[in-house]
Structure formats: C-alpha cells, structure tokens
Amino acid sequence: GAGVSQSPSNKVTEKGKDVELRCDPISGHTALYWYRQSLGQGLEFLIYFQGNSAPDKSGLPSDRFSAERTGGSVSTLTIQRTQQEDSAVYLCASSRLAGGNTDTQYFGPGTRLTVL
Amino acid sequence: GDSVTQMEGPVTLSEEAFLTINCTYTATGYPSLFWYVQYPGEGLQLLLKATKADDKGSNKGFEATYRKETTSFHLEKGSVQVSDSAVYFCALRGGNTPLVFGKGTRLSVIA
C-alpha cells in the first residue's frame, strides 16, 4: 500500500515568511510524528499525535512552530516568521499503534526547507 | 533523559569488508532499539529492531544484538557491498514516546 507522503518535497522561502508542510500518513495509522533533520543536530523530535489525545508538543523549538492533525489523518506543520536556523529536512512518520515501544514508525521522504 | 550515542563517521570501507557501527544508549526502563538507514535521496527506512535484552535483530545481512549489560546495540555486517552506502541511525523508544536518534553514521563502500 501507499507509504507516508509529504509535500512539498522542497520549499525555499524568505526569512520572516510563514510556511506550511503537509504529511499524509499511512491509512489506518493512529500515531503521527514530526521530526527535524539538520546538519549538526541529527534527528530531533518535534511533535507527536496519538489518536484523539492531546498532542505531545515537547519537542517544538519555539512558539513559531505549531502543528495540527485534522480528522485523525493529514497533518500540517506550520512555521511562522521563518528564520535561517529553521532550514532543515522535516520528516513525518506514522505508526499503527497508539502505544507501546515495539511499534514501527514509517517515515515519509521529507520536506527540505531552505530559509534565505 | 534518554539518549543514543553512535560512532561518528564517515566510515569508508572496501567492498566485502566487515562492518561495525557502535551504538550505546542511556534510558530508563526497557526501551526497544532500532537501526534505521537512509539511502542517498531516499527517506528513512527501518533496517532492524530488537525489543528486549539479548534479542538479535537482522535484515539484509545486517545484525545487531540488544545488550542490556553494556547498554549497546552495535550494527554489524560480515561483507558490505557498494549498495550499502548510506547513513545509518541508531534509535531507541522507551514506552509511549517518540524515537530518540543518534546523530547518524555515514558509510561509504568503495569497489
């Protein structure tokens, strides 16, 4: 079946602009995660949605970052007033189960964000 | 908090050489351990995983054993191929939490 998809694949924006990144998880997966991959920082967790529960936002680096998940499926990560340090690859992952540490997360191809 | 430390790369090997990428972790409780691989131009893929002590994960000739006594999950392959060139990430997940990743190790295999 279809995997996790993300759009756009690449986004170039000017400093101070807002951007929206989209993630379509695998159908039927109840958990959805956003991570950021940047040089020197590796892969960092940003936010986690689990079913209908309140999201875990503990990884968001500032209040310029927010995310929502509509209807338990598609998620949008929004970055307001982008800064150059926001340049990174933003990865989305989904998993079938809402809990348990054995659950496998499946990753999308990522969105490469460049802030000029 | 939980953390993962893996050897820094890049690692360059000749084809058919033996590969070891070291990974150690710090976690409370009993996490599951994972190796993910990112091939050039592609997304992260799960390579293998182990969910309890002494479990061995294996896939595509790669192996890693969950060693609780040394808090390690080293990745090994007996004979690497050029197609194994990629970035490898060690990760853990403790309970109902997101993955915690190491910084990644870039492997280049030359013919």
Chai-1 contact restraints between the chains, C-beta under 6 A:
chainA,res_idxA,chainB,res_idxB,connection_type,confidence,min_distance_angstrom,max_distance_angstrom,comment,restraint_id
A,Y33,B,P98,contact,1.0,0.0,6.0,A-B,restraint_1
A,G42,B,F101,contact,1.0,0.0,6.0,A-B,restraint_2
A,G42,B,K103,contact,1.0,0.0,6.0,A-B,restraint_3
A,G42,B,G104,contact,1.0,0.0,6.0,A-B,restraint_4
A,L43,B,F101,contact,1.0,0.0,6.0,A-B,restraint_5
A,F45,B,P98,contact,1.0,0.0,6.0,A-B,restraint_6
A,Y48,B,P98,contact,1.0,0.0,6.0,A-B,restraint_7
A,G99,B,N96,contact,1.0,0.0,6.0,A-B,restraint_8
A,N101,B,P31,contact,1.0,0.0,6.0,A-B,restraint_9
A,N101,B,S32,contact,1.0,0.0,6.0,A-B,restraint_10
A,N101,B,R93,contact,1.0,0.0,6.0,A-B,restraint_11
A,N101,B,G94,contact,1.0,0.0,6.0,A-B,restraint_12
A,N101,B,G95,contact,1.0,0.0,6.0,A-B,restraint_13
A,T102,B,S32,contact,1.0,0.0,6.0,A-B,restraint_14
A,T102,B,T51,contact,1.0,0.0,6.0,A-B,restraint_15
A,T104,B,L46,contact,1.0,0.0,6.0,A-B,restraint_16
A,F107,B,G43,contact,1.0,0.0,6.0,A-B,restraint_17
A,F107,B,L44,contact,1.0,0.0,6.0,A-B,restraint_18
A,G108,B,G43,contact,1.0,0.0,6.0,A-B,restraint_19
A,P109,B,G43,contact,1.0,0.0,6.0,A-B,restraint_20
A,G110,B,G43,contact,1.0,0.0,6.0,A-B,restraint_21
